[in-house]
Amino acid sequence: MTSTSSVTPQAPDGAGAAPPPALAQRQPAPLKGAQLAIGTLALSLATFMNVLDSSIANVAIPAISGDVGVSPSQGTWVITSFGVANAISVPLTGWLTQRFGAVRLFTMSVLLFVLTSWLCGFASSLEMLVLFRVLQGAVAGPMIPLSQTLLLSSYPPAKAGVALALWGVTTLVAPVVGPLLGGWITDNISWPWIFYINVPVGLLSALMTWNIYRDRETPTRKLPIDTVGLTLLVLWVGALQLMLDKGKELDWFASTEIITFALVAVVAFVVFVVWELTDAHPVVELRLFMRRNFAAGSIALSIAYGLFFGNVVLLPLWLQQWMGYTSTSAGLALAPVGLLAIVLTPLVGRKVSVWDPRKMATMAFIVFALVLWMRSQFTVETDFRHILIPTLIQGAAMAFFFIPLTTITLSGLTPDRIPAAAGLSNFVRITAGAMGTSIATTLWENRAALHHAHLTELLVQGQGTFAITVNQLQASGMSAEQAYAQINRMIDQQAFTRAADDIFLASSMLFLSLIVLIWFTKRPAAHAGGAEAAAGAH
């Protein structure tokens, strides 16, 4: 989720970066009055639309899957395809900004996002929808970092904190609204409208942005682009994601196709690392991982986000498939995640340079672990209130998650290296989020199959409890086949619930283990919690 605080939960499935170097060469005067209000609204609308789109589809996956004729686990490609494409395009934001200018690039990204959203709504098959989601994720890459850049340029330096707080609240409101709006639209209209609603919002945002900012364009210059590195990046990330998504369908390494994807991913990754470490203009600055704070901070942030996002996708799938929830009620169960985050984020922004961000991140991980442990106690009898409580508590963890960990990750870097560092850390984080979705849904199905086998191994047709249940169901008017199907459904419900509990519990333990990684970092200097660090936090 973006800041799902993501998402996302978005946190948000968008990524932040500090202003590219070109932007620092000519800082225009701050906006005033109506222009400042309209500019802030225009940028906030675009950010809201982007983050909303990464969370609004979560509760619509069963409906989308049913319409295009695939299983809900295959339907999660709608989420992972957007995330992977978005992650790949994020590192290009700095280069594209210097090539085309921040205002032109932002406006064009918004307009292309509108176009691809419209195409997503028209998709009639999973393949078409995934293709359009890939395009949507790719064009969305520059939107969030540039919304931060333009917003910071609109306010006086003394009010940078106010600007970032406004921006941060926008990214936190979207994950609250996303599941609610997505659920209501899916139940009351149809799922394509979760994409169509972007059209008027995006057009309005692009129009206002161009009217306000077109005379404030940033300097441009032609720079070389690392085409080899970019190709290798797309190749290894794409092959790895395809392996994870298709593995459960093709019986993993019993399939030649999966072995091929794995080999391509490994070879392309190794060549990518060697190339990026030796190229004069790398698309991803891997040398940053030689810094202890950056390496430990970005790895902790990315693994945690992958765990978080995987569970955010899994919960509505379980609620809708096995607990009888509609898209709307599943959205209601997920929506409160942003409430405490909205309240606490301004406090975190003010205190991150005063308090030890390692302690803040540790607290966030402990709360995440508690929330996931509470969810691991869910049964088929769990009511709405008990599902809602951990979701509400999770908002506190989100508030203390992104900004402190990003402050740690970017601490000690010179201003000229922050754009590359923010881009790289966000690339790793968003990629981890997409992969977390694939891994969580795959493990869920595998564990459910295991639990189903355990639950049925003692049942013998015509004997004991099984025979009594069949007789009772037949006495209520069912045929023998209907009775068997009903019993199988009840066993599946138990199996998938226990499987979800397994993943929640394992995720809880992993969050606790990640605390060790946080304490491998050094405490940032007191001034490190400024606008640069905060700008990379989403």
C-alpha positions, -999 to 999 in steps of 0.1 A, spaced: 0 0 0 14 29 -5 24 45 19 4 18 23 13 36 41 13 20 12 -12 1 11 -13 -3 12 -25 -5 25 -6 10 0 9 14 13 13 28 -15 20 7 -46 38 41 -58 74 51 -50 91 83 -38 123 99 -47 140 132 -38 142 159 -64 165 151 -93 198 171 -94 185 192 -123 157 206 -101 182 220 -77 198 242 -104 169 267 -106 144 268 -78 114 289 -88 97 313 -63 70 296 -41 34 298 -52 9 320 -33 -28 322 -27 -52 305 -51 -23 292 -73 -8 274 -43 -42 259 -33 -50 247 -69 -14 234 -74 -16 214 -41 -50 201 -51 -38 191 -86 -8 172 -73 -27 156 -44 -54 143 -69 -28 126 -90 -11 111 -59 -45 100 -45 -55 84 -79 -22 65 -81 -21 52 -46 -59 44 -47 -53 23 -78 -28 0 -60 -53 -8 -33 -87 -5 -49 -83 -37 -70 -75 -59 -39 -112 -65 -30 -122 -68 -66 -100 -98 -75 -127 -125 -70 -151 -106 -92 -124 -99 -119 -113 -135 -118 -149 -148 -123 -155 -124 -152 -124 -134 -171 -126 -171 -163 -95 -176 -141 -89 -186 -104 -86 -159 -78 -49 -168 -74 -43 -161 -111 -64 -129 -107 -37 -116 -83 -16 -110 -115 -37 -78 -118 -19 -66 -87 16 -80 -92 19 -69 -129 12 -32 -119 37 -34 -90 66 -49 -110 62 -25 -139 59 4 -115 91 -7 -97 111 -10 -129 100 25 -141 109 43 -108 147 43 -113 142 60 -146 124 90 -131 156 111 -126 168 105 -161 134 112 -177 130 144 -156 163 158 -168 155 147 -204 119 161 -206 114 184 -176 95 177 -144 62 194 -154 60 179 -189 69 144 -176 44 146 -147 16 158 -169 23 132 -196 25 105 -169 -10 115 -156 -25 115 -191 -10 81 -200 -22 68 -166 -58 79 -176 -55 62 -210 -42 29 -195 -69 30 -168 -95 33 -195 -80 4 -214 -80 -17 -182 -117 -12 -179 -122 -24 -214 -101 -56 -210 -121 -88 -218 -95 -113 -208 -68 -117 -181 -41 -114 -207 -54 -81 -219 -59 -68 -184 -24 -78 -172 -9 -61 -203 -28 -29 -197 -19 -30 -160 18 -34 -169 15 -3 -191 -3 15 -163 24 6 -138 51 17 -161 37 51 -168 28 56 -131 64 54 -121 73 91 -122 40 104 -108 45 101 -71 82 112 -69 74 142 -92 43 151 -72 66 154 -42 92 174 -62 66 199 -76 49 202 -42 81 210 -24 89 237 -51 55 253 -45 61 260 -8 88 281 10 117 260 24 105 268 59 71 251 51 86 220 35 73 200 64 38 213 59 40 203 22 52 168 30 25 164 57 -2 173 32 13 149 7 16 122 33 -20 124 44 -31 121 8 -11 88 5 -27 75 37 -63 85 29 -62 66 -4 -56 31 12 -86 38 35 -109 48 7 -96 22 -18 -111 -10 -4 -143 8 5 -147 24 -29 -135 -7 -48 -159 -29 -28 -189 -7 -33 -182 -2 -71 -177 -40 -76 -209 -49 -58 -231 -21 -71 -219 -13 -106 -191 -35 -121 -154 -39 -116 -143 -20 -148 -155 12 -130 -127 9 -105 -105 19 -135 -129 42 -153 -131 66 -122 -95 75 -129 -105 92 -162 -122 124 -149 -99 126 -118 -67 123 -140 -79 147 -167 -88 173 -140 -54 169 -123 -34 171 -156 -53 203 -167 -48 221 -133 -11 210 -131 -3 223 -166 -21 256 -160 -3 262 -128 32 247 -134 39 250 -172 59 283 -166 79 266 -138 95 239 -160 128 224 -148 160 226 -169 165 198 -194 196 182 -208 204 150 -228 220 123 -208 230 87 -218 206 60 -208 219 26 -197 199 5 -222 217 -27 -215 212 -23 -177 175 -15 -182 170 -45 -205 186 -68 -180 165 -53 -152 133 -59 -171 145 -94 -180 154 -107 -146 125 -91 -127 100 -102 -153 113 -138 -154 114 -141 -116 78 -127 -113 66 -151 -141 82 -180 -123 65 -171 -90 31 -165 -106 30 -195 -128 49 -220 -106 18 -232 -87 0 -238 -120 28 -257 -136 40 -278 -106 71 -257 -101 104 -273 -112 87 -303 -127 79 -279 -155 105 -270 -182 89 -236 -185 95 -228 -148 131 -241 -150 136 -218 -180 122 -188 -162 145 -195 -132 176 -198 -153 168 -166 -172 162 -148 -139 195 -160 -123 217 -154 -154 202 -120 -162 205 -110 -125 242 -119 -123 250 -101 -156 229 -71 -144 249 -68 -112 282 -70 -130 271 -45 -156 257 -20 -132 288 -21 -110 310 -13 -140 289 10 -162 296 47 -161 259 57 -161 241 28 -144 203 27 -143 205 14 -107 234 26 -85 242 -8 -68 273 6 -51 250 21 -26 246 -13 -10 282 -9 2 269 15 28 258 -3 60 227 19 67 215 18 31 219 -20 28 204 -30 61 177 -3 60 165 -10 24 166 -48 29 146 -45 62 121 -21 46 117 -42 15 112 -76 32 88 -60 57 68 -44 28 67 -77 10 53 -94 41 28 -65 47 16 -64 11 13 -101 7 -9 -103 38 -29 -72 26 -38 -91 -6 -44 -125 12 -69 -112 38 -97 -100 14 -92 -132 -7 -99 -153 24 -128 -131 35 -146 -133 2 -138 -168 -9 -143 -186 24 -161 -163 49 -190 -152 27 -180 -115 26 -190 -93 -3 -165 -69 -19 -181 -41 1 -179 -59 35 -143 -70 28 -135 -33 20 -150 -23 53 -129 -48 71 -97 -34 55 -105 3 55 -96 12 92 -59 5 85 -53 41 76 -70 58 105 -43 56 131 -17 61 104 -33 94 94 -33 106 130 2 95 140 22 103 108 25 140 115 39 131 149 64 107 134 75 133 108 82 158 136 100 134 160 120 113 135 150 136 139 146 137 177 138 102 186 160 72 175 144 60 143 157 25 150 135 24 181 106 37 161 110 11 134 114 -16 161 81 -6 176 65 -7 142 77 -43 136 66 -54 171 31 -40 164 30 -57 129 40 -89 146 12 -85 172 -13 -78 145 -4 -108 124 -3 -130 155 -39 -119 163 -49 -128 127 -33 -162 131 -60 -169 157 -88 -165 132 -112 -193 127 -143 -199 105 -163 -186 134 -144 -153 138 -168 -123 135 -164 -89 118 -154 -71 150 -125 -94 157 -113 -91 121 -116 -53 124 -95 -48 156 -61 -59 142 -67 -39 111 -72 -8 132 -41 -14 153 -20 -20 121 -24 17 113 -1 26 142 26 3 128 23 19 94 29 54 108 61 43 125 73 21 95 81 41 64 95 74 75 119 60 102 132 32 80 137 56 51 155 81 73 179 53 83 183 41 47 191 76 33 211 89 63 247 99 57 242 104 19 252 136 2 222 155 -14 234 146 -49 232 108 -41 197 109 -25 177 107 -57 196 75 -68 193 61 -33 156 68 -29 149 54 -64 169 22 -57 153 16 -22 119 21 -37 126 -2 -66 136 -29 -42 106 -22 -20 79 -22 -47 94 -53 -63 93 -71 -29 57 -61 -26 47 -76 -59 67 -108 -51 52 -109 -16 18 -112 -32 28 -141 -54 46 -159 -26 17 -154 -1 -10 -167 -25 11 -197 -36 19 -207 0 -17 -203 9 -29 -228 -17 -1 -252 -9 -8 -251 29 -45 -254 22 -39 -286 2 -19 -300 31 -45 -292 56 -72 -306 34 -53 -339 32 -49 -339 70 -86 -332 76 -98 -359 53 -73 -387 61 -95 -401 89 -128 -398 70 -141 -431 56 -171 -431 33 -201 -447 49 -186 -448 84 -185 -426 116 -190 -389 115 -188 -387 77 -217 -411 73 -238 -393 100 -232 -359 83 -241 -372 48 -273 -387 62 -282 -354 79 -276 -334 47 -297 -359 27 -324 -357 52 -325 -319 46 -332 -325 10 -298 -328 -7 -288 -356 -30 -257 -377 -22 -236 -357 -46 -248 -324 -31 -240 -337 4 -205 -347 -6 -199 -313 -23 -212 -295 8 -189 -315 31 -159 -309 8 -168 -271 9 -167 -272 47 -134 -290 47 -120 -265 22 -132 -236 44 -113 -251 74 -82 -259 53 -79 -224 37 -85 -207 71 -58 -228 87 -35 -221 58 -41 -183 61 -34 -186 99 -1 -204 90 10 -175 68 -1 -149 93 19 -166 121 50 -171 99 48 -134 88 46 -124 125 78 -143 133 96 -129 103 87 -93 114 103 -100 148 134 -115 132 138 -83 110 143 -62 142 178 -77 143 186 -62 109 174 -27 120 200 -27 148 229 -34 124 225 2 113 240 33 129 217 60 144 213 88 119 225 123 128 199 145 144 194 165 112 188 134 90 151 134 94 146 164 71 127 168 39 151 146 19 145 116 40 108 122 43 105 126 6 117 91 0 94 76 26 65 66 4 
